[in-house]
Amino acid sequence: MLFTVDVGNSHTVSGVFQGDQLLAHWRLKSDQDRTADEIAIRYHALFQMAGLKIKNISGFIVSSVVPTLETAWLSYADKYLARQIEVHPISVSHRTDTGIVVATKNPAEVGADRIVNAVAAWEIYRDRLIVIDFGTAITFDCVNNRREYVGGTIHPGIGISLDALAGRTAKLPRVDIDTEPTEKIGTTTDSAIHSGMLYGFGGLVDRMVDTLAHELAPERPRVKTVATGGMAHLIEPYTRTIDLINPLLTLEGLRLIHERNHQS
């Protein structure tokens, strides 16, 4: 079995694969102070709850945008998995053999999760594409038809935008946007924020996809898009440009990268 871990600024998503089948997956808050031993306590309990045995883990791969947690996860793998895994634990970076060429001015700047998402999305479409990740930040990542990651854009995420409105203004509240707005033109403060967030971010997605797609393929009206991240499902109804939502895209990408490196 393969243990895959994607560490984000807000949440850590992890999963266990048997071949290409995802047996279990979890989404927990990222705690930057967590140690290798604390990781073991938490995740070994989750394994037991899912009916999985830690001794059956034969591979481990992590992508992380939080350096302290990347170190903690690698320490965990070294301490608790080293005797049983078949290949050395993999920590994804721009230097990893992913099958995707990072063709940016400074590849070291590119977050590991963005590379991993590009790998998984390429496996789906094998053509020019855009990956939209709704995380703490919203990222748009572009892959051309030569299997090159060529860059993208970064935007404030939905959660931090709501926090900023509530925290930096005197009278604007923190609004729950998990439901459909009752009106497009808000007649109360809450409904104005609600509509503005969902229709506004939906418009952001469509505008950026149109702009980036024209750069990727000027001769085409569209390129394929894949959305992932915890809030993708909230925004998708307010867009016209998201072709596919895969909330576990990063885990799939990690599996593919581990498989590629294990075979080599």
C-alpha positions in Angstrom: 0.0 0.0 0.0 1.1 3.6 -0.7 0.7 6.4 1.8 0.3 9.8 0.1 0.3 13.1 1.9 -0.3 16.6 0.6 0.4 19.3 3.2 -1.2 22.7 2.5 -1.2 25.9 4.5 -4.6 25.2 6.0 -5.3 21.5 5.6 -3.4 18.3 5.1 -5.0 15.8 2.7 -3.8 12.2 2.9 -4.8 8.9 1.5 -3.8 5.2 1.1 -3.7 3.5 -2.2 -3.7 -0.2 -3.1 -2.5 -0.1 -6.7 -4.7 2.6 -8.3 -7.6 2.2 -5.8 -7.9 4.7 -3.1 -8.8 2.8 0.1 -9.2 5.7 2.5 -8.5 9.4 2.7 -8.6 12.1 5.3 -8.6 15.9 5.5 -7.1 17.5 8.7 -6.0 20.9 9.7 -2.3 21.6 9.2 -0.6 22.3 12.5 2.9 23.7 11.8 4.1 22.6 15.3 3.2 19.0 14.9 6.1 16.5 15.5 6.8 13.1 13.8 5.5 11.3 16.9 2.3 13.3 17.0 1.8 12.5 13.3 2.2 8.8 14.2 -0.3 9.0 17.0 -3.0 10.7 14.9 -2.6 8.8 11.6 -2.0 5.3 13.1 -5.4 5.8 14.9 -7.0 6.8 11.6 -5.5 3.7 9.9 -7.0 1.5 12.6 -10.4 3.2 12.3 -10.3 2.5 8.5 -9.4 -1.1 9.0 -5.9 -0.6 7.6 -2.6 -1.9 9.0 0.4 0.4 9.1 2.7 -2.6 8.6 1.2 -3.0 5.1 2.5 0.4 3.9 5.2 -0.2 1.4 5.6 3.3 -0.1 5.4 6.9 1.1 5.3 10.2 -0.8 4.6 13.8 0.4 4.2 17.2 -1.2 4.3 20.2 1.1 4.2 23.9 1.0 5.0 24.1 4.7 8.7 23.4 5.3 8.4 22.5 9.0 5.7 20.0 8.3 7.6 18.5 5.3 10.5 17.9 7.7 8.1 16.4 10.3 6.5 14.1 7.8 9.9 12.9 6.5 11.0 12.3 10.0 7.8 10.3 10.6 8.5 8.1 7.5 12.1 7.6 8.6 11.1 6.6 12.1 8.0 4.6 11.6 8.0 3.3 8.0 11.7 2.9 7.0 11.9 -0.8 7.7 9.0 -1.8 5.6 8.8 0.6 2.6 10.3 -0.7 -0.6 11.8 2.6 -1.9 13.1 5.7 -0.2 10.4 8.2 0.8 9.7 10.8 -1.8 9.3 14.5 -1.1 8.1 16.2 -4.3 10.0 19.2 -5.6 10.8 20.7 -9.0 13.8 18.3 -9.1 11.6 15.2 -8.8 11.1 13.1 -11.9 7.3 13.8 -12.4 7.1 13.5 -16.2 6.2 17.2 -16.3 8.9 19.7 -17.2 8.7 22.9 -15.0 9.4 25.5 -17.6 9.3 28.6 -15.5 11.9 31.3 -14.8 12.6 29.9 -11.3 11.3 26.3 -11.0 12.2 26.2 -7.3 9.5 28.8 -6.6 6.7 26.5 -7.9 4.8 24.8 -5.1 5.0 21.1 -5.0 1.2 20.7 -5.0 1.0 22.7 -8.2 3.4 20.3 -9.9 1.5 17.3 -8.6 -1.8 18.7 -9.7 -0.4 19.2 -13.2 0.8 15.6 -13.4 -2.7 14.3 -12.4 -4.5 16.6 -14.8 -2.2 15.7 -17.7 -3.0 12.1 -17.1 -6.7 12.9 -17.6 -6.5 15.0 -20.8 -3.0 14.7 -22.2 -3.3 18.1 -23.8 -3.1 21.8 -23.0 -5.0 22.3 -19.7 -5.6 24.6 -16.7 -5.8 23.4 -13.1 -7.7 25.5 -10.7 -7.0 24.8 -7.0 -9.3 26.4 -4.5 -7.1 26.3 -1.4 -6.0 29.0 1.0 -5.0 30.8 -2.2 -6.7 30.1 -5.5 -4.1 29.1 -8.1 -4.4 28.6 -11.8 -1.8 26.4 -13.3 -1.1 26.0 -17.0 0.3 23.0 -18.9 1.0 23.2 -22.6 0.8 20.5 -25.2 4.5 19.6 -24.8 3.8 18.5 -21.2 5.5 21.6 -19.8 4.3 23.4 -16.7 4.6 27.0 -17.9 3.2 29.0 -14.9 0.0 30.4 -13.8 -1.6 32.9 -11.4 -2.2 33.2 -7.7 -5.3 34.9 -6.1 -6.5 35.4 -2.5 -8.7 32.4 -1.5 -12.3 32.5 -0.6 -11.8 31.9 3.1 -9.1 34.5 3.6 -11.2 37.0 1.6 -14.2 36.5 3.9 -11.9 36.8 6.9 -10.4 40.0 5.5 -13.9 41.5 5.0 -14.9 40.7 8.6 -11.6 41.6 10.2 -10.7 44.8 8.4 -14.1 46.5 8.4 -16.2 47.8 11.2 -19.6 46.5 10.2 -19.2 43.7 7.7 -19.9 40.2 9.3 -18.4 36.8 8.5 -21.0 35.2 6.2 -21.8 31.5 5.6 -21.7 31.0 1.8 -22.4 27.3 1.8 -25.9 27.9 0.3 -27.1 29.4 -2.9 -27.7 33.2 -2.7 -31.4 34.0 -2.5 -30.8 37.2 -4.6 -28.1 38.4 -7.0 -28.6 42.0 -6.1 -28.2 41.9 -2.3 -30.8 43.8 -0.3 -29.0 43.2 3.0 -25.4 43.3 4.0 -25.3 39.5 4.4 -26.9 38.8 1.0 -24.7 41.4 -0.7 -21.6 39.6 0.6 -23.0 36.2 -0.2 -23.8 37.1 -3.8 -20.6 39.0 -4.2 -18.4 36.1 -3.1 -20.0 33.4 -5.1 -20.8 35.2 -8.3 -17.7 37.3 -8.0 -15.3 34.3 -7.6 -17.2 32.5 -10.4 -16.6 35.5 -12.6 -12.9 35.5 -11.6 -12.6 31.9 -12.6 -14.2 32.5 -16.0 -12.1 35.6 -16.8 -8.9 33.9 -15.8 -9.6 30.7 -17.8 -10.5 32.8 -20.9 -7.3 34.8 -20.5 -4.9 31.9 -19.8 -6.5 29.7 -22.4 -5.9 32.3 -25.1 -2.2 32.4 -24.1 -2.0 28.6 -24.1 -3.9 28.1 -27.4 -4.7 31.2 -29.3 -6.3 29.2 -32.1 -8.8 27.5 -29.7 -11.8 28.9 -28.0 -11.3 26.7 -24.9 -8.8 24.4 -23.2 -9.8 21.8 -20.7 -10.0 22.8 -17.0 -9.8 20.7 -13.8 -10.7 22.1 -10.5 -9.7 20.8 -7.1 -9.6 22.0 -3.5 -12.0 22.2 -0.6 -14.2 25.0 -2.1 -14.3 24.0 -5.7 -17.8 22.6 -5.4 -19.0 26.0 -4.0 -17.9 28.0 -7.0 -18.5 25.5 -9.9 -22.3 26.4 -10.2 -21.4 30.0 -10.8 -18.9 29.4 -13.6 -19.1 28.2 -17.2 -15.5 27.1 -17.6 -14.9 24.3 -15.2 -15.0 20.9 -17.0 -14.2 18.6 -14.1 -14.0 18.7 -10.4 -11.7 16.2 -8.7 -11.3 16.9 -5.0 -8.6 14.2 -4.7 -6.5 15.3 -7.7 -3.4 15.9 -5.7 -3.5 12.4 -4.2 -3.8 10.9 -7.6 -0.9 13.0 -8.8 1.2 11.7 -5.9 0.4 8.2 -6.7 1.4 8.7 -10.3 4.7 10.3 -9.4 5.5 7.5 -6.9 4.7 4.9 -9.5 6.9 6.6 -12.0 9.9 6.8 -9.6 9.3 3.3 -8.3 9.4 1.8 -11.8 12.6 3.7 -12.6 
